[in-house]
Every structure is written in C-alpha cells, then in structure tokens.
Amino acid sequence: MTTPAPPGDPLGDVRHLFTAIDHVGIAVPDLDEAMAFYRDVYGMDVLHEEVNEEQGVREAMVGVGNSGSCIQLLAPLTAESTIAKFLDRNGPGIQQLAFRVADVEHVADVLRGRGLRLLYDAPRRGTSDSRVNFVHPKDAGGVLVELVEPATGATHA
C-alpha cells in the first residue's frame, strides 16, 4: 500500500522516493582489516575501493550476495574527518543508512518541502561518482540518511 503525499505537499504525489537500500555505511578504524573480515568471515566480495578526499575517507563497497545492496566500509583519512569524529564518539559501527534515488535533487526538494533539513544545499560527489546528500539525523529519528543517485550506468564495481 502506498501513502499519498501529505495535503498541500508542494511537489505533488511522490510515492516512491527511494528505489532501494543502496548500502549501510559502517565506520571502521582500519579499512584493510575490515575488508579482510567481510571477505574471510562473511564470504563477501569487495566490489569497489577508493579514496574520497572531499569526504575524508578511504572506503570500500562490499557486495551482499546478488542483491545489489552493499555494506560500505568507511575509514578516516585524517583525525579531523567526520568518520574519525564518529569513531571517537561512538566507536566502530553503523554510521548511516543510504537509499538509492533516481534524482537526488528532486528527492531533496521533496524532503525539504516536508520539513526535513539536508546537510548540503546541493549534491556532492559520493562513491563511484554518485551524487549524494544527507538528511539531518535529528530530522530522521537519529539516523543519518544518505540519498544516493548512482552515476549513469554505474554499478558498485
């Protein structure tokens, strides 16, 4: 069952903002150690690895079966990065839930129209040249929600 847009929603009847759970982001202090654990213990494959200077992380996408969903392992590049601060505050663990979207700007506009704050005025570069934005955790039940618009034709590999 779908839920219609709230009365007066300025952007109309947008029922399906999210197309899938893209990934769950997990903050880790050591990326190589975490990749080995997911590979050797869980039997998962590392599909993609990169350094994202803008976000201050070294990251890897680990595939969950053939589902198209991933676990994103995030290790800090510097002690000042957001992930380093998260690790200092909370220790290793789930840092974010990411939903895949077809158009990150449109979904951000819909969510702003529904009273949610987003962290960025405009989308930023995410993993594999995706476009991303984040819903403020105080507006999402304490969960940092990432909106991910994959690059055209991109997979996590």
ZAKEGU-99622 format. One record per residue (C-alpha): x, y, z. Coordinates in steps of 0.001 Angstrom, whole numbers. Layout:
# ZAKEGU-99622
@xx:X&yy:Y&zz:Z
...
***
This chain:
# ZAKEGU-99622
@xx:0&yy:0&zz:0
@xx:1341&yy:3417&zz:-885
@xx:780&yy:6547&zz:1116
@xx:-326&yy:9669&zz:-721
@xx:1624&yy:12873&zz:-264
@xx:574&yy:14996&zz:2695
@xx:-2106&yy:17596&zz:1932
@xx:-520&yy:20701&zz:483
@xx:2708&yy:18892&zz:-469
@xx:4259&yy:21419&zz:-2871
@xx:5777&yy:18728&zz:-5042
@xx:2745&yy:16564&zz:-5622
@xx:2069&yy:12901&zz:-5096
@xx:5562&yy:11437&zz:-4905
@xx:5043&yy:7965&zz:-3504
@xx:8283&yy:6190&zz:-4122
@xx:11160&yy:8485&zz:-3270
@xx:13607&yy:5619&zz:-2760
@xx:14263&yy:2829&zz:-5264
@xx:16319&yy:532&zz:-2992
@xx:18532&yy:329&zz:42
@xx:21815&yy:1206&zz:-1620
@xx:24105&yy:484&zz:1297
@xx:24655&yy:617&zz:5026
@xx:27739&yy:2624&zz:5973
@xx:29936&yy:1236&zz:8723
@xx:32710&yy:3295&zz:10305
@xx:35894&yy:1287&zz:10832
@xx:39317&yy:2315&zz:12134
@xx:41248&yy:75&zz:9679
@xx:39850&yy:-495&zz:6187
@xx:42180&yy:-3359&zz:5257
@xx:41302&yy:-5244&zz:8435
@xx:37567&yy:-4672&zz:7894
@xx:37719&yy:-5794&zz:4241
@xx:39532&yy:-8968&zz:5303
@xx:36863&yy:-9686&zz:7928
@xx:33951&yy:-9264&zz:5489
@xx:35777&yy:-11359&zz:2877
@xx:37161&yy:-14124&zz:5099
@xx:34376&yy:-14453&zz:7677
@xx:31239&yy:-13494&zz:5723
@xx:32438&yy:-14595&zz:2274
@xx:31586&yy:-11235&zz:702
@xx:33397&yy:-9683&zz:-2253
@xx:34895&yy:-6210&zz:-2247
@xx:33324&yy:-4649&zz:-5338
@xx:34950&yy:-1231&zz:-5219
@xx:37567&yy:637&zz:-3239
@xx:38510&yy:4318&zz:-3396
@xx:39762&yy:7350&zz:-1529
@xx:37291&yy:10231&zz:-1294
@xx:39339&yy:13252&zz:-227
@xx:36287&yy:15549&zz:-68
@xx:34564&yy:13237&zz:2427
@xx:37843&yy:12474&zz:4231
@xx:37574&yy:8695&zz:3874
@xx:39098&yy:5619&zz:2375
@xx:36168&yy:3363&zz:1560
@xx:35163&yy:19&zz:140
@xx:31846&yy:-1308&zz:-1124
@xx:31263&yy:-4929&zz:-162
@xx:28526&yy:-6794&zz:-2039
@xx:25701&yy:-8533&zz:-190
@xx:25048&yy:-11612&zz:-2337
@xx:23465&yy:-10743&zz:-5673
@xx:21054&yy:-8244&zz:-4121
@xx:22634&yy:-5076&zz:-5487
@xx:22895&yy:-3808&zz:-1916
@xx:26233&yy:-3237&zz:-252
@xx:27988&yy:-2646&zz:3007
@xx:30136&yy:483&zz:2758
@xx:33211&yy:356&zz:4961
@xx:34483&yy:3842&zz:5852
@xx:37876&yy:4550&zz:7403
@xx:39117&yy:8059&zz:8199
@xx:41919&yy:9691&zz:6232
@xx:42651&yy:12233&zz:8979
@xx:41818&yy:12782&zz:12640
@xx:39633&yy:15735&zz:11576
@xx:37370&yy:13786&zz:9207
@xx:33702&yy:13174&zz:10002
@xx:34346&yy:9427&zz:10240
@xx:37247&yy:9957&zz:12682
@xx:34964&yy:12076&zz:14865
@xx:32242&yy:9419&zz:14634
@xx:34724&yy:6718&zz:15706
@xx:35951&yy:8881&zz:18620
@xx:32378&yy:9465&zz:19779
@xx:30806&yy:6055&zz:19110
@xx:33486&yy:3529&zz:18215
@xx:33153&yy:1308&zz:15142
@xx:29655&yy:629&zz:13882
@xx:26765&yy:1673&zz:11700
@xx:27199&yy:5293&zz:10680
@xx:24471&yy:5717&zz:8026
@xx:21667&yy:4167&zz:6017
@xx:21735&yy:5006&zz:2302
@xx:18735&yy:4914&zz:-6
@xx:19149&yy:4820&zz:-3788
@xx:17205&yy:7523&zz:-5643
@xx:16648&yy:8328&zz:-9298
@xx:17115&yy:12102&zz:-8893
@xx:18837&yy:13306&zz:-5721
@xx:17928&yy:16969&zz:-6260
@xx:14236&yy:16176&zz:-6710
@xx:14108&yy:13909&zz:-3648
@xx:15966&yy:16542&zz:-1598
@xx:13406&yy:19166&zz:-2695
@xx:10513&yy:16877&zz:-1747
@xx:12020&yy:16176&zz:1667
@xx:12750&yy:19865&zz:2289
@xx:9137&yy:20584&zz:1326
@xx:8127&yy:18091&zz:4013
@xx:10144&yy:19926&zz:6648
@xx:13400&yy:17955&zz:6711
@xx:16839&yy:19529&zz:6788
@xx:19534&yy:18288&zz:4410
@xx:23220&yy:18678&zz:5135
@xx:24145&yy:20174&zz:1757
@xx:22491&yy:22854&zz:-361
@xx:23483&yy:20923&zz:-3498
@xx:24506&yy:17281&zz:-4036
@xx:28153&yy:16325&zz:-3598
@xx:30303&yy:13601&zz:-5127
@xx:29939&yy:10208&zz:-3496
@xx:31320&yy:6744&zz:-4190
@xx:31952&yy:5940&zz:-7867
@xx:30963&yy:9463&zz:-8929
@xx:27472&yy:9132&zz:-7495
@xx:25655&yy:12275&zz:-6367
@xx:24747&yy:12361&zz:-2672
@xx:23094&yy:14370&zz:46
@xx:22187&yy:13560&zz:3647
@xx:19067&yy:14041&zz:5784
@xx:19980&yy:15531&zz:9147
@xx:19799&yy:12767&zz:11784
@xx:17764&yy:14986&zz:14126
@xx:15027&yy:15015&zz:11471
@xx:15216&yy:11255&zz:10776
@xx:14830&yy:9593&zz:14150
@xx:18538&yy:9779&zz:14969
@xx:19603&yy:8053&zz:11748
@xx:21940&yy:9710&zz:9250
@xx:20135&yy:9001&zz:5964
@xx:22109&yy:9280&zz:2760
@xx:20430&yy:9839&zz:-606
@xx:22444&yy:8244&zz:-3437
@xx:21924&yy:8888&zz:-7131
@xx:24300&yy:6470&zz:-8889
@xx:26371&yy:7784&zz:-11776
@xx:24805&yy:6973&zz:-15138
@xx:25409&yy:3318&zz:-15949
@xx:27392&yy:2778&zz:-12729
@xx:27429&yy:-251&zz:-10504
@xx:29405&yy:-575&zz:-7294
@xx:32156&yy:-2398&zz:-9152
***
